[in-house]
Amino acid sequence: MKQEALCRPRGCHRFLLPVMFAAAVAAFPARAQDGGSVAREPGPVFSQSGPDAELYGAAEGYPIGTRGGAPQLDKLVGVYSHFDALYPSRAIGRATMPWQFKRAPEPSIAYSFDNQRLSIADYLKRNPTTGLLIARDDTILYEHYQYARTDHDRFVSQSMAKTLVAMLVGIAVSEGRIKSIDDLVSTYVSGLAGTEYGNTSIRTLLNMSSGVEFSEVYDGKDDIARLGQALFGDEPKDLAAIVAQFNTRIAPPGTKWHYASVETEILGLVLRAATGTPVADYLHDRIWSAIGTEADASWAIDRSGQEIAFCCFNATLRDYARLARLLAHDGAWEGRQLIPRQWLLDATTVRPEDGHLAPRVATPYFGYGYQVWLLPGEQRRFALLGIRGQVILVDPASKLVMVHTAVQPKPSEPGALREPLALWFAVLQQLGQ
């Protein structure tokens, strides 16, 4: 299904899109405790305010700002809920017949963090969360918004989009469009023939284990800055040529995990070449329409019209929850297998021969699958993560999911996910049945 761009604004001279990296969690979240919130009637709850609302631009109505570098603090709320109004984006139409969640009264949820006993209401008072939704299978248990955001706003995914790309690769494999994830990238993207990335398998890109050097330190001079400036620039450029500039291999493929957003960008190129379809349209036809989404979504594109695969998908909170429910059901939706079940299992499980991807090995806390973060522990649980607090957490056993959008002041810092994970484990302990 071909969709035109939502917008094609002009005048972007420089844009830095840093992404989530490994050192997100410094300690395992504390054990949950009972008690906490006051029960509410079912339905979304909206607040005009939030922590440090004035610093985030409350007096000016949370302005969107303009295109350019990384947004200032008082523009974050506006940019992160109107990203596709600022940057060229391809529309992804909602389902013809929306699928509706059921509702239940809000449960009482409390968690422990840094020797404090806190309620879920305390969590919102302490954290710059724009939206928080908790659902168990087909029932929404909690849905709150802050900073004057609503259930009609589209929140930018940042790097949570990477997991969408991996799921689409799995579908393309099942359709025979990609023969094998052990194929080399150059099999599908001829423009990368003779380069290190061209001589890298799709599997190692999915696992971010190519061994090709790529820096993401967020100083405005690193490789992710160079990539972002090229993709969000004003002039159309050859995307294969852009990614081919990263061409130094410093480790054998499949031996060392290293977070590199350029690898997801290359997966986007593989998808487009293999399917002959824009990535956003492929998502619409294979997933977005089939899960009964209630609102249009969008995906940022570069000046050549290619989706910026490593980030910048935009959707409402409940539609993110529909996606999370699909993942919790291992790719099945109301009896229809949209993503191959075995692909989901492979994507969220570390093979014995891939010990470098295991939780507490790949990073001090998380492991890594096919563009998805793996939580430690006996239960198979996983997360989609993006800078500044974009998080989707999934527990397939209980079918509990948590969708969290936020505007944290810094793109990424060690320990930033400790409190969201403390809340998540409390949710699992108190509501997982």
HELIX and SHEET records of a PDB file:
HELIX    1   1 ALA A   58  GLU A   60  5                                   3    
HELIX    2   2 LEU A   73  LYS A   75  5                                   3    
HELIX    3   3 LEU A   76  SER A   81  1                                   6    
HELIX    4   4 PHE A   83  LEU A   86  1                                   4    
HELIX    5   5 ILE A  120  ARG A  126  1                                   7    
HELIX    6   6 GLN A  158  MET A  160  5                                   3    
HELIX    7   7 ALA A  161  SER A  174  1                                  14    
HELIX    8   8 VAL A  185  THR A  187  5                                   3    
HELIX    9   9 SER A  190  LEU A  192  5                                   3    
HELIX   10  10 ILE A  202  LEU A  206  1                                   5    
HELIX   11  11 ASP A  223  LEU A  231  1                                   9    
HELIX   12  12 LEU A  239  ALA A  244  1                                   6    
HELIX   13  13 SER A  261  THR A  275  1                                  15    
HELIX   14  14 VAL A  279  LEU A  283  1                                   5    
HELIX   15  15 HIS A  284  TRP A  288  3                                   5    
HELIX   16  16 LEU A  317  ALA A  328  1                                  12    
HELIX   17  17 ARG A  341  ALA A  347  1                                   7    
HELIX   18  18 GLY A  355  LEU A  357  5                                   3    
HELIX   19  19 ILE A  387  GLY A  389  5                                   3    
HELIX   20  20 ARG A  418  LEU A  431  1                                  14    
SHEET    1   A 5 ALA A   5  CYS A   7  0                                        
SHEET    2   A 5 SER A  89  ILE A  92 -1                                        
SHEET    3   A 5 ALA A 297  ALA A 300 -1                                        
SHEET    4   A 5 PHE A 313  ALA A 315 -1                                        
SHEET    5   A 5 PHE A 155  VAL A 156 -1                                        
SHEET    1   B 3 VAL A  45  PHE A  46  0                                        
SHEET    2   B 3 THR A 139  TYR A 145  1                                        
SHEET    3   B 3 LYS A 102  ARG A 103  1                                        
SHEET    1   C 8 VAL A  45  PHE A  46  0                                        
SHEET    2   C 8 THR A 139  TYR A 145  1                                        
SHEET    3   C 8 THR A 129  ARG A 136 -1                                        
SHEET    4   C 8 LEU A 400  ALA A 406 -1                                        
SHEET    5   C 8 GLN A 390  ASP A 395 -1                                        
SHEET    6   C 8 PHE A 382  GLY A 386 -1                                        
SHEET    7   C 8 TRP A 373  LEU A 374 -1                                        
SHEET    8   C 8 GLY A 367  TYR A 368 -1                                        
SHEET    1   D 2 ALA A 110  PHE A 113  0                                        
SHEET    2   D 2 GLN A 116  SER A 119 -1                                        
SHEET    1   E 2 ALA A 332  TRP A 333  0                                        
SHEET    2   E 2 ARG A 336  GLN A 337 -1                                        
END                                                                             
